[in-house]
Amino acid sequence: MSSNVHHSVTTGPPAPGSTFPLGATPRDGGTQFAVHSPEADGIEICLIDDDGGERRVELGTRTFGVWHGFVEGVEVGTRYGIRAHGPWNPSGGRRFNPHKILLDPAARAITGDVGSAQALLPYEDDPFGHPSTVDSLGHMPLAVVTAPNTVASPPRPTVPWDRTVVYEMHVGAYTARHPHVPPEHRGTYLGLTAPAVLEHLTGLGVTTVELLPVHAAITEPGVRARGMRNHWGYSTGSFFAPDPRFATTQGDEIVEFRAMVDALHSVGLEVVLDVVYNHTCESGVDGPSMSWRGLDAPGYYLLDGRGYDVDLTGCGNTLDSASPAVVRMVCDSLRYWATDMGVDGFRFDLASTLGRPGGWRFDSRAPLLTAIATDPVLSTRKLIAEPWDATGAGYQVGGFGTMWSEWNDRYRDTVRRFWAGQAGIRELASRIAGSEDIFGGGPRKPWASVNFVTAHDGFTTRDLVSYSAKHNEANGEENRDGTDNNISVNHGVEGPTDDAEITAARDRHVRALLATLTLSTGTPMLLAGDEIGHSQSGNNNAYCVPEDASAAESWAIDWDSMDHDLLGFVSRLLRIRRSAPSLRQQEFFIGRDTPTGRPDLVWFDAAGNEVNTATWHDDSIRTIQAWVDGGDVRSYASDGHPVDDASSLLILHSGGPTEVSLACPPWAAERFVPVFDSSTVDGAPVDSAAIEAGSALSLTGSTVLVLRSVGR
């Protein structure tokens, strides 16, 4: 490569230009570059031509720790990298090595693949030994100069939180095997613009699509060494660039991503991104130097006194959420996706790390969390925290601030245990009523609890009732990866079976789980594919696939095997949720008297009696009834006026055949109309005629019932 290298220095006019924004900004006659690297002795922008030739241009000015300058003649589409000169002092975290070409942390687009893993290492044999002299050019993706966005986007849907239903999906896996998506669009951003996909989502009744990471990802060295690639994308290589693997045409990913967002918005669906600001693809101190490590490791990463990365994430490194460099980078990235790319919110992976300045105890008012929640743009978007990290101290469910909603894994585990016959009603009641014990006591609302039974990380709902243990052999880690705490059952046979009785029991179990989820107070989140019976063959950690696997071979949803009955069942559930404000209230139940003179929520046992202390603490109890009064639902119409609703009676029974007496206190309704029954294939009650209060109902097994009041 050395024979193709040409050096030049920017001197005299034009002026060096501004330190803002970071990255490459096209101007008339060239491009402005700005790179954060406060301790570097010099920064070179490396312009790479189509033949791989390199021209290096020094940035001659450093202001506020940012090297910046204007380079004439650099046009949109130019590929470039960065070489950083400075001290090699690994025990102090300084790992400058100009032999390593680095990705611009602010690049809006990247191109190319990773080559030799050895070439990317900044050291020779020991991370604290001598620096490597191997040039990494040709083994690293490169940044691309991109044009600014000049296209206006249509208005965002802005779905109120109390009406939000989240739908978590992987862009590639969702459409890679969809028969009604054009073959050239399957597994891509444009795949989600297909009419059949939009019709499925709107017909299902979800409001908010949550996409697994779409920031450009680079597979971790350990995974690459096994001949695998990271499928989920939780290994960020760029916080600004859309992942090129989801583009139909390499280089068009920005345009195609915006087209996807516009298409989803056009049918009223929000777009939330799963973002990974807790670690990067550079792994631990023995990992590669690809971007941040080579520019300012002490500024970007948590390091200990010996120069080692502090690992709160289980991924080798942790971004330092108290560092101004990180706060700026994360907020710049979020604003870019919210404004230029048009997204409606963010789910923050391992969000507890963002609230642990210096890696110490969690503080909901930590610098980065405060910056996000008070930003005039970001505070108008949905903010969802995954409230834990890889350490015990990071488990912070309920600990985030007013602006945040949170994944509620206590909801997941409680609901799983109840329907697996492993728990009574005490904690279940708290979870289905909005988890006031976790999120109450302050200004937060019930929708702060993002309720889920399954997510990308773990079993699908179908596998949850078909496997008693994980089966992750396909990942190449001898089934050691993934959790063993699944709270799953197989109903007598591990995996697929033709036994009709077992299949029926599994179907009934799935319907009870999904009914509980969609009818609970809080924000429900569905895992894409659960509504059509998708299985991953018992793999509860489907994060990787063989390196050469096509999108269709990468844990893609099998649409040809769709369970149409289950799809209709979930759609019915979400219609009931939309039509019943009492089931999605904006205030916690506190036992208050409503204007009707009745309590807002009362619990009853199978005999129709109010639940007493002994029953609450009897873990053998498997039946509970919830009266939700409709006279004071604390929900509001779009014009701001409060809405009225009929009262609802929910009955949840986990177990074999039993009899339930409908709750019949003096103030209850005289009659109830059945509107939902999870024991039927489509959720429709066998008989929708009104039932007198106090009547006995015979249940044939595990069941969720919804009845609406008639009369009082």
N, C-alpha and C positions, 0 to 999 in steps of 0.2 A: 504493500500500500504506500510505502514511503515515497516512491517515485511519482505518485499521483497527487501528493500533497502540495498545495501552494499556500503560502502565508501572505496576508496583507493586513494592514493596520488602518483603522479609521482615524484620520487626522484632519484637523481643520473642518470647514463646513462640509456637509450639513452638521448642525449641532448634534450632540449625543442623543438628544431626545429625552423623553420622560421615563421615570421609573414605574409609571403606571400606564396601562395594566401590565402585570407580569405575562410573560410569554411572547409570542410573535404577533404583531399587529401590523397588517398591511397599510401603507400610506402611499401617497402619490410618489412614484419614483423608487419605491423600495419597501423595506419592512423594518419596523421598530422592534428590537429585542430587549427584554428585561428579564434578568435571572437572579433570583435570590441565592446568594452564597457569600455571606458577610465575612468569612474568614479565608476565602480564597485569595491567592496572590494575583490571579488573572483568570479570565473566562474567555474561551474561544467558541464562537458559533461555527460549526462544521457543516458546510453546505455540500450535499452529496448529489452528484449528477447521475444521469441514467446509467452510466457505465460503472458506477461505484467510485468514481474519482472524488476526491475531497478537497475543498477549498476552505481554509480556516481564516476566520476574521476575528480579531481581538475586539472585545468590548472595552473601550478605553476609559469609561467613567464608572465609579462606584459611589452611589448615594443611598443612604439609609440601609446599607448592606446589600443593595441591589446593583448588579452590573448591568449597564444599559448602553444602547447605541443604535444608530440608524445605519442599515446596510443597503446601499443602493443596488437596484437591479434585481432584488429578491422578490419574486412574484408569488402569488397564490399557487399552491401546488408544489412548491419547493420542499424537498426533504432536507432535514437538518438534524444535527445532534449537538451535544455540548461537551467540551473538554474543560475540566477544571484543574487549575494548577494551584498547589498549596502544600502545606506541611503534611508529612506522613507521620502521624503520631497516634497509632491505633489505641493505645491505652488511654488516651484522652479523647477518643472518639473521632479524631481527624483522619480521614482516609482519602485524601485527595490523590488522584492518580490519573494524569492526563492520557495514559494509554487506554483508559476506558471511556468509550463514547457513551454519553448519558442521555436519557430521555428528558426533555423539558417537562418539569412537573406541571406546567400550565398549558401543555399542548392540547389543542382542540381536536386533533386527529393524529393517529399513528398508523404506520404501515410496516409490514415485514414481520418476520418470525424470529424466535430465539434459536441460535445455533449451538455452538459448543458451550456447555455449562462451565467448563474449565476457563474458557476465554473471558467469562464474565466476572470471575473472582478477582478482587482487587489485590490480593496477596499471592505469594508464590506457593508456599506449603503450609504456613501457619498464619491464622488471621492476625496474629500479633508479631509476625516476622517481617520479612522484606516485601516491598510492593512488587506486584507482578509487572512484567514488561511486555506481556502479550496484548496486542491491540485487539480490542473487542469489536471494532468496526466490521460489519458483515455478519456478526453474531447477535446483533441487537436490533429490535425494531427502531424505527426512526420517527421523529415528529414531522408533521406536515403543516406548512403555512396555510391557513384557511381564511376564507373571506368572511367578513362580518355578516351577521344575519340582517337582511333588509326586508324580509317577508313578514307581514303581520299575521298573527295567529287568530283564529276565531275565539270568541269568549269562552272562558272556562266554565264547566258546569257548576262548581261550588256547591257540592251536596252537603247539607247540614249534617253534623255528626250524628244526631239521633236517627237519621234515615240512612246512614252509611252501612253498606254491606261490602266488606273487603273480600277480594278474590285473588289469592296468591298464585302466580304462575311463572313459569320459565319461558322466555320468549321462544327459544328454539324448540323445546320439547312440546310446546302446546300445539303447534301446527305442523310439525315435521311429518306427521302421518295422517294429516287431515285430508280426506278424499275430495272435499269441496273447496280446497285452496289450490290455486294454480301451482303446478309442480315447481315452477321456478321461484315461487314465493314461500314455499313451505320451510318452516324453521327460521324465518326471518322477521324483521320488523314489519315488512309489507304483508307478511302472512296474517298479521292481526288486523289488517284493513279489509280482508275478504268479507263480502256480505254474509256468508254463512257463519263466520266467526262472530261478527257483530250481532247477528240475529240470535245466536246461541246465548251470548252474554246478556243481551237485553231481555230475551225471553226467560232466562233463568231468574233474573231479578236482582243481580248484583249491581252495585253502583260505582265501585272503585277497584280498578285493576292494580294490584301491587306486583311489580315486576322484580324477579330476582335480579341480581346485579347486572347492569348493562354498561357500567364503566369498563373500559378496556381492561381485560384480565390477562395475566401472564402466569402460567402454571408454575407451582412451586417446584424447586429443584428435586425434592424427594419424590414427588409424584411423577415428574418427568423421568426420573431414573427407573421407575417401574414400567415405563412404556405407556403411561396413562396421561391424560390431560384433565385439568380442572373443568368440570361441567357446570357447576353452579355459578362460578365466577367470583367467589369470595377470596380473591387473590389479586388485588388491584394493581394494575400497571400504570394507569392514568386516571386521575379523578375528574378529568374534563372530557376525554375522548369517548364517544360511543364505541362499544365493542364491534370491530369490523366483522367478526364471525357471524353476526346477524344481518349483514347487508347482502342484498342480492348481487350488488356490484361493488367490489372493493374500491373505496374512495368516496362512495355515495352514502356512507352510513349516517352522516348528519342530516342530509335531505330526507332519507328514508325514515329515520327516527322521528323527525318532525311530522312527516306524513302519517305515521302511525298514531302519534298523539292527536293530530287533527282529526283523524278518522274516529278515534275513540271518543273524543270530545263531541263530534258531530251527532253522536247517538246518546249523549248525556252521561258518558262514563268518564270518571276521573282516572288519572294516571299517577300512581305513587311509585317511587323508586326505592328499592332496597339498596342502601348505600353503606360502604365499608370504610369508615374513617378511623378505624381503630388500629389497623396494621396495613402493611403493604406486601407486595410480592417478593421483597428482598430478604425475607426470612431473618434468621438470627445473625450473629456477628460473623459466623463462618459462611454466610450466604453471599450472593452476588452483589455487585455494585452496578445498579442499573439506572438510578435517578437520584433519589433523595439522599442516600448514603454517601454518594460521591460529591454532593454539593454542600450539605450541612447536616451531617448525622447528629451532632449535639442539639441542633435546632429543631429537627424533625422528630427525633426518636427519644424515648426514655432510655437513658444509659446509666449504668451504675458507675461507681468510682473507679472501676478497672477498665471501662470501655466496653463492657458487655451490654447487650440489649436486655432490658427488663421485659419479661414476657408475661403480660396479663391476659393475653388473647389465646394462648395455645398455638400460635402461628409463628413464633420466633421473635417477633418484635412488637412494639407498641408505640403508636404516635403519642407525642407529648402534648396533651390537650391544654396545658398551661402555656405553651410556647406561642409567642406572637406569630411566628412563621406558620404554625399549624392552624391557629385561629383564623388567620388571614386566608390561608389556602382553602380550608374547609368552607368558610363563608363565601369566598369567591366562587368556589365550585358549586355550592348549593344555589347561589343566586343565578349563575349561568344556566343551570338546568331548569330553574323556576321561570326565568325570563326568556332567554334565547331559545330554550328547548321546550318551554311551555308546560312543564309538569306541575302537578297539583299538590305534591307532598312527598314525604320521605319517611322510610322506615329505617332506623339507624341500627345496624348490626352491632352487637356487643356494646350497646350505648353506655353502659356503666363506665367504660374506660374513658369516655369523653368527660366524665364528671369526677375523675380522680387525679387532680393536679399533682404532679410529681410521683404518681403511682400510689399515693397514700389513700386515705379514707375518702369515701364518696361524699360529694357536696353538690346538691342540686343547683347551687348558685355558682358553680365553677365557671371559670372564664369562657370556655367554649360553649357550654350549655346556655349561659347568659347571653352570649353574643348571638346565638341562633334564635333564641326565643324573643329577643328584643329587636331584631333586625326588621326594618319596616316592610321588607318583601317577605322574608321567611316566616315571620309571625302570622302572615295571612295564609300560609299553607298548612296542610295537615302534617303534624309532627308525631311520629310513632317511635317509641323506644323499645328495643329489646333490652330489658332492664337487668342484664347480668353480663358477666365476662367469664373467663376461665378460672377464676379464683373464688373462694368462699366469700371474701370481703366484697366481691363485686355483685353479689346477689341483692338487688335493690328493687324488687317488685313493689310498686306503690310509692317509691321514694322520689320520683321526678316531680318537676314543678307544674304549675297550673296549666301551661300551654301544651303539655305533653299528654298523649295517650300511651298506653304500654301493653305489650304482649303479656297476657296473664297465664303463666304456666300452671298456677295453682288451680285455675279453672279447668285447664286441660286434664290435669291429673285427677281432680275430684270427679269430674264427669266420667272419665274412663273407669275409675274405681267403682262408682255406683253401678254402672251398667255391666261391669264385669262381676258384680255380686260381691265386691270386696269392701264395701263401706256402706254406712247408713245414711241418714238424711241430713244430719246436722250441718256439715260443711256444704253439702249440695245446695241447701236452701240459701246460704250466703252467696254462693257463686251464681245461681240463676237469678238472684235478685239484684245483681250488679256489683257484688263484692264491696259493699260499703265498708266492711271491716278493713279493707286494704286501701281503698281510694277515697273514703269519706273523711269526715272530720275537718274539712277545709272547703275551698271554693271549687274543687274539682267535681265533675259530673260523672254519672254512671258510664257514659260512653268513653271515659278514660280507660276503662277495662276493655282491651281488645281480646274477646273471647275466642278460643280456638280449641278444637279437639285434635286436629292434625295440622302439620305444616310441612314445608319442604324437608325439614330436618326431622326424620322419624318415619314411621309407617304411614301409608295411606290409610284411609278409613277401611277400605276393603281388606287390607293386610292386617289391620288391627284386630279383626275378628277371625282371621284365617291362620295366623302364626302365633305361637306362644313364645318364640325366640327369633332373633334377627338371623338373617341369612345373607351376609355381606361378602361372600367369597369372591364375587365378581370384581370387587375393589382391589384385589391383589394384596390384602393385608391379613390373610388367613383368618378372616372373620373377627379380628381383634378390634376393629374400629366400630364406631357407633355405640349407642347406649344399650345397656342390658335392662334398663328400667323402662319397659314399654307398657306395662299394665295392659297386656294384650291376652287374648284367649283364642284357641283354635276350634272350639266346639267339637273336639273329638278327633280331628285329623289335622295333621300339620300340612298346610298348603292346599292345593287344588283337590277337589273331590267331586265325584258324581253322586254322592249320597244325597238324596233329595231332602231328607230330614235335616241333615247338617247344613245344607245350602239354605234352607228356609230359616233356620235359626240364625245363621250369619246375616241374612238379609234383614231379618227383624232387628237384630242388634245394630246394624248400620243405620237403619231408619230411626231407631231410638236415639242414637248418638247425634245424628244430624238434626233431628227435631228439637232436642234439648238445646243445641247450639243456636239454632235460628230463633228460638222462642225466648231465650234468656235476655234479661235486661243487660245492656252493654252493647258493644260493637262486635257483631259476629264476623269472623274471618273463615272463609272456606278455602280449602286447598283445591286448586284446579284439578279436575278429573274425579274428585270424590263424588261429584253429582252423577257420574256415569259409571261408577264402579271400577275405576282405574286401579291396577295392581302393579307393584314393583317386585313381585316374586319374593316378598319378604325382606328386601333390602331396606334397611332403615337409615342408610347414610349414602344415598345415591349421588355423591358429590363428584365422582370421577368416572371416566369412560376410557377405553383404549384410545391411544393418541390418534389413530387413523379412523376412528368410528365416525360414520356419517351422522347427520342430525337425526335421521330416522332410527338409528341404532343407539341413540343416546337418551335412554329413559323417556322416549317419546310416548305421549298419550295415544292409546290404541282406540281411535274413533270407530273402527269397524266393529269393535266388541262392545259398543255403547249399551249400557243398561237403560233403555228408554223409559221403563217404569220408574226407575230411581230418579231420572231427570225430571219427570213429571211430578214426582213426590216432592223434590226439593223446590221446584218452582211453586207448587201449591203453598209450601211452608212460607216462602218469601212473600207471596201475595198476602197471606194471613198477617205476617209481620207488618207489611205496609199499611194494611187496612185497620190495624188495631194499635192506636197510639199508646194505649195502656201497657202494651208489651215493649215499648221502647221509650220509656219516660226519661226526661232530662233532669229529674231530681231523684235522690235516693229515697227509698221507702224508710220512713222513720216511725211508723205506727201512728201517724197523725190522724185526726178525725177529718174527713173530707166534708165538703159542703152538704153532702147527703146525710151526714151524721154517722157514717160508717168508717172504719179504719181503712187506710190505703192498701194494706196487705195483711192478710191473716193466713196462717198455716193450719191445715187440718190433717188428721190421720185417716187411715182407710175406713174407719167407722164413722167419719164425718164429725169427729170431735176436735176441738182445738188442741194442737200439739202441746203437751205438758213437758215439764223438765225431764221426767223419766224417759219419755219417748225420744226427746232430742238426744239423749245420751245412750240410747239403746242402739248399738250398731247392727243389730239384727233386723231393724225396721227397714223395709224396702219400698214403702209406699208413702207418698206425700201429696197433699192437695194444696194449691196456692190460689186463694181468692185475691184478685187484683181489682180494686174498685175503679170504675171508669168515670167517677164524678169529679176527679181532681187529678188529671193525668200529668199536669205540668208540662205539656207539650203545646206547641204553637204552630199555627198555620203560616203560610208565606206572608200574609198581611200583618202578622204579629199578634193576632187574636188567639186566645186559648181555644183548644179544641175539646169537644166532648166525645165520650166513647162509652159503649156498653161495658159492663164489667166482664171479666174473664175468669174462668175457673180452669186451672191447669192441673192435670193429674199425671204423676210420674210413678210408674210401678216397675221395679226390676225384680224379675223372678218368674216363678211358675204361675199357673192359673190361680186366681183369687177373686174375691168379691169386694167391691168398693161402694160405700154409701155416699152419695153426693152430699157435700157440705150443706148444712141446713140450719144456720143460726137464725135468730128472729129477724135480723136485718137483711138477710141474703135474698137473692132473687127467688121468686116462686117457681120459675121454670128455667131450664137451660136448654139451649139449642146446640147440639154437637156440630162442630165445624171441622174437626180434624181428629184422625185416629191413626197412629203410627203402625198399628197392627195390620192395616190393609196395605196392599201394594202401592196404591196411588195416594194414600193418606185420606181418602174420602171416607167419612163415617158410613157404616153399613146402613144405618137408619138416621136420618137427619131430623126426625120429628122431635119436637120439644119434649123434655123429660122433667117430671116434677122434682123439686128439691127433696132430698131425702131418699130418692129412689136408689135401689141397688143395681149396680152394674157388674156384670160378670166379665172379667178380663181373662183371656186365654194364655197370657204370658206377658213378657216385658212390653210395656206400652206407654206412649205419651198421648194424652187426650187433651183437646182444647174445647171448652164449651163456653158459649156466650150467654149472658143473662137476658131473660125476658121478664117483663113485669117491673119490679122495683129497680 
